[in-house]
Amino acid sequence: MNFVVKAAGAALWVLSRISPRLAGRLALALFGITARAKVRAVEQEVHRQAKASTIEVNGRDVAVYRWGDGAHPVLLGHGWGGRSSNYASFIPRLLDRGLSVVAFDMPGHGDSAGRSTDLVECAEIIRRIQDETGPFHAIIAHSFSSLGAFHAVRSGVVARRLVTINGVCDLGYLIEVFKRNFPLTDRVREDLRRRIELHFAPEHDVWRRLCASHDPEAFDLPILVIHDRDDQMIDFAQAERIVAAHAARATLMATSGLGHRRVMTSPQVIDAVVDFVTADATDWRRA
């Protein structure tokens, strides 16, 4: 844990003893802070090949990247603290199968503007991109973006297939992840929950309705859920909850020893994802 996180955690703990309400306000600010990652050396060649542009969503410029001719687009959603270039190992493989790729940096990430984002905004960005590309052949979402992907499809975004990699199922689980770095008393935790509910207003019943498990009847598409048993950030039980909710359509692939981020460069995982999204190749290539 770096010095900034330690200092912020200490400030939150002290403030929680003085004013739980002010501590809740600080907790909400810390809850939404993002980290802006750079393009890694191993990602730079693929990243440079993208056609980069921006779209404006909620008054902020969102960086969008495209590879291929635009036919049969696959949308890529990165995780919290990541960026689109994290999919560098996937993109050439998808292009080789005759697909196009489109990705975006979430606000507060990569080359997009802003300091924070949320799953509803993530879903809106996905919808706006689909307005330009047409229906997605597939959506592939890592970590936090899985919540945005599920919400997008539930809200009308069209995709033939959906993949989550070390994905989050429950909105409330994000508070548990937050608590690992920032101590919360029960009163501050409840204040934070209330502030999150207000943030998403007029959306109601957010702890149920914004989960990946909500309204499985709305998902008429195959779902591949990949999760590493040694992921120290997102517990494997989150994948099990997604699969249990979407049992009629979801398949679980469990890996081991890859953790939260190395799963994104695993040949085993990349093979499984590419094979899954191109499983019905005869049908979509004819279309």
C-alpha positions in Angstrom: 0.0 0.0 0.0 1.5 3.3 -1.0 1.9 6.4 1.1 -1.0 8.3 -0.3 -3.4 5.4 0.4 -2.1 5.0 3.9 -2.4 8.7 4.6 -6.0 8.8 3.2 -6.9 5.8 5.2 -5.5 7.4 8.4 -7.5 10.6 7.7 -10.7 8.6 7.1 -10.2 6.7 10.4 -9.6 9.9 12.4 -12.5 11.7 10.8 -14.8 8.8 11.4 -14.3 9.3 15.2 -15.1 13.0 14.9 -17.9 13.1 12.3 -19.2 10.0 10.6 -21.1 12.2 8.2 -17.9 14.0 7.0 -16.1 10.7 7.0 -18.9 9.3 4.7 -18.3 12.3 2.3 -14.6 11.6 2.2 -15.2 7.9 1.8 -17.4 8.5 -1.3 -14.7 10.7 -2.8 -12.0 8.1 -2.2 -14.4 5.3 -3.4 -14.6 6.9 -6.9 -10.9 7.9 -7.3 -9.3 6.2 -10.3 -5.7 5.5 -11.2 -4.4 6.5 -14.7 -2.1 3.8 -16.1 0.3 4.2 -18.9 0.6 2.0 -22.0 3.1 -0.7 -21.1 6.0 -1.5 -23.4 4.5 -4.9 -24.5 1.2 -3.1 -25.4 2.6 -0.2 -27.4 2.8 -1.8 -30.9 -0.9 -2.9 -30.8 -2.0 0.4 -29.2 -0.3 2.4 -32.0 -2.2 0.5 -34.6 -5.6 1.7 -33.3 -7.6 4.4 -35.0 -8.1 6.8 -32.0 -11.0 9.2 -31.6 -13.1 10.6 -28.8 -16.8 10.8 -28.0 -18.3 13.2 -25.5 -20.3 11.6 -22.7 -21.6 13.6 -19.7 -19.5 16.5 -20.8 -16.2 14.7 -20.9 -14.1 13.3 -23.7 -13.9 9.5 -23.7 -11.0 8.0 -25.7 -12.2 5.3 -28.2 -9.9 3.0 -30.2 -10.7 0.9 -33.2 -8.9 -1.9 -35.0 -10.1 -3.6 -38.2 -12.7 -2.6 -40.9 -15.6 -2.2 -38.5 -17.4 -5.5 -39.5 -18.5 -7.8 -36.6 -17.3 -5.5 -33.8 -16.1 -6.8 -30.5 -16.2 -4.3 -27.6 -13.5 -4.5 -24.9 -14.0 -3.1 -21.4 -11.0 -2.8 -19.1 -10.8 -2.9 -15.3 -10.5 -0.3 -12.6 -7.1 1.3 -12.9 -6.5 -0.2 -16.3 -6.9 1.0 -19.9 -7.9 -0.4 -23.2 -4.3 -1.4 -24.1 -4.5 -4.1 -21.5 -6.2 -6.2 -24.2 -3.1 -6.0 -26.5 -2.7 -9.8 -26.4 -6.3 -10.4 -27.5 -6.7 -7.9 -30.3 -4.5 -9.5 -33.0 -6.2 -12.9 -32.4 -9.6 -11.4 -32.8 -8.6 -9.6 -36.0 -7.2 -12.9 -37.4 -10.7 -14.4 -36.9 -12.3 -11.8 -39.1 -13.6 -9.6 -36.3 -13.2 -5.9 -35.7 -12.3 -4.5 -32.3 -13.5 -1.3 -30.5 -12.4 -0.3 -27.0 -12.6 2.7 -24.8 -10.8 4.1 -21.8 -13.2 4.7 -18.9 -13.3 8.3 -17.6 -10.5 8.9 -15.2 -8.5 6.2 -17.0 -6.0 6.1 -19.9 -6.5 9.0 -22.2 -10.0 9.8 -21.2 -10.9 13.0 -19.3 -12.2 13.1 -15.7 -11.2 11.7 -12.4 -13.9 9.1 -11.7 -16.6 7.0 -13.3 -19.3 4.5 -12.4 -21.0 1.5 -13.9 -24.0 3.4 -15.2 -21.7 5.8 -17.1 -19.7 2.8 -18.4 -23.0 1.4 -19.8 -23.9 4.7 -21.4 -20.5 4.8 -23.1 -21.1 1.3 -24.4 -24.5 2.4 -25.8 -23.1 5.5 -27.4 -20.4 3.4 -29.1 -23.0 1.0 -30.4 -24.9 3.9 -31.9 -21.9 4.3 -34.2 -20.8 0.6 -34.8 -24.2 -1.2 -34.8 -24.8 -4.4 -32.7 -21.7 -5.9 -31.2 -20.6 -9.4 -32.1 -19.4 -9.8 -28.5 -18.6 -7.8 -25.4 -15.5 -8.8 -23.4 -15.3 -7.2 -19.9 -12.5 -7.4 -17.3 -13.1 -6.8 -13.6 -15.2 -3.7 -12.8 -16.4 -3.2 -16.4 -18.4 -6.5 -16.1 -21.0 -4.5 -14.1 -21.2 -1.9 -16.9 -21.4 -4.6 -19.5 -24.3 -6.4 -17.8 -26.1 -3.2 -17.2 -25.7 -2.1 -20.8 -27.1 -5.4 -22.2 -29.9 -5.3 -19.7 -30.7 -1.7 -20.9 -30.9 -2.6 -24.5 -27.4 -2.9 -25.9 -27.3 -5.8 -28.4 -24.5 -8.4 -28.4 -24.3 -12.0 -29.6 -22.0 -13.1 -26.8 -20.7 -11.8 -23.5 -17.4 -12.7 -21.7 -16.4 -11.6 -18.2 -12.8 -12.1 -16.9 -12.3 -11.9 -13.2 -15.6 -9.9 -13.1 -17.6 -8.4 -10.4 -21.2 -9.6 -9.8 -22.4 -7.5 -6.9 -22.3 -3.7 -6.6 -22.1 -4.0 -2.8 -18.9 -6.2 -3.2 -17.1 -3.0 -4.3 -17.5 -1.7 -0.8 -15.8 -4.8 0.6 -12.9 -4.2 -1.8 -12.7 -0.6 -0.7 -12.6 -1.6 2.9 -9.3 -3.5 2.4 -7.5 -0.2 1.9 -9.7 2.2 3.8 -11.0 1.4 7.3 -14.7 2.0 7.8 -16.7 2.0 11.0 -20.2 0.6 10.7 -21.7 4.2 10.8 -19.4 5.4 8.0 -20.1 2.3 6.0 -23.8 2.9 6.2 -23.3 6.6 5.3 -21.2 5.6 2.3 -24.0 3.2 1.2 -26.6 6.0 1.5 -24.4 8.4 -0.5 -23.9 5.8 -3.3 -27.7 5.3 -3.5 -28.1 9.1 -3.8 -25.3 9.1 -6.5 -27.3 6.7 -8.7 -30.6 8.4 -8.2 -33.2 8.2 -9.8 -32.1 4.6 -10.2 -33.6 2.7 -7.2 -32.8 -0.5 -5.4 -29.3 -0.2 -6.7 -27.8 -3.0 -4.6 -30.0 -5.5 -6.5 -30.8 -3.8 -9.8 -27.2 -2.9 -10.7 -25.7 -6.3 -10.1 -24.7 -8.6 -12.9 -27.1 -11.2 -11.5 -30.2 -9.0 -11.8 -33.0 -9.9 -14.3 -31.3 -12.9 -16.0 -34.3 -13.2 -18.3 -33.1 -10.1 -20.1 -30.0 -11.9 -21.4 -30.7 -13.9 -24.5 -27.1 -14.7 -25.3 -24.3 -17.1 -24.3 -22.1 -16.0 -21.5 -18.6 -17.1 -20.7 -17.4 -16.4 -17.1 -13.6 -16.7 -16.6 -12.2 -16.3 -13.1 -8.9 -17.1 -11.5 -9.1 -18.9 -8.2 -6.1 -17.0 -6.9 -7.5 -13.5 -7.7 -6.7 -11.5 -4.6 -8.8 -8.5 -5.7 -12.1 -10.1 -6.8 -13.1 -13.2 -5.0 -13.9 -16.3 -7.1 -17.3 -16.4 -5.4 -18.3 -13.4 -7.6 -18.0 -15.6 -10.7 -20.0 -18.3 -9.1 -22.8 -15.8 -8.4 -22.9 -14.7 -12.0 -23.0 -18.3 -13.2 -25.7 -19.2 -10.7 -27.9 -16.3 -11.8 -27.4 -17.1 -15.5 -27.3 -20.8 -15.2 -29.2 -21.4 -18.4 -26.7 -19.5 -20.5 -23.5 -19.2 -18.6 -20.4 -21.3 -18.6 -17.7 -21.0 -15.9 -14.0 -21.4 -16.7 -11.8 -21.5 -13.6 -8.0 -20.9 -13.8 -5.4 -20.9 -11.1 -2.1 -19.0 -10.4 -2.8 -16.1 -12.7 -4.3 -13.6 -10.2 -6.2 -10.5 -11.2 -4.1 -9.1 -14.0 -1.9 -11.8 -15.4 -5.1 -13.5 -16.5 -5.2 -10.9 -19.3 -2.1 -12.3 -21.0 -2.6 -16.0 -20.4 -2.6 -17.9 -23.7 -5.1 -20.4 -22.1 -7.5 -17.6 -21.4 -7.1 -15.8 -24.7 -7.6 -19.1 -26.6 -10.8 -19.7 -24.7 -12.2 -16.3 -25.3 -11.4 -16.2 -29.0 -12.9 -19.7 -29.5 -16.0 -18.7 -27.6 -16.7 -15.5 -29.5 -16.1 -17.2 -32.8 -18.0 -20.4 -32.0 -20.8 -19.6 -34.5 -18.5 -18.3 -37.2 -20.4 -19.9 -40.1 -23.6 -18.1 -39.1 -22.2 -14.6 -38.7 -19.7 -14.7 -41.6 -22.7 -15.5 -43.9 -24.7 -12.6 -42.5 
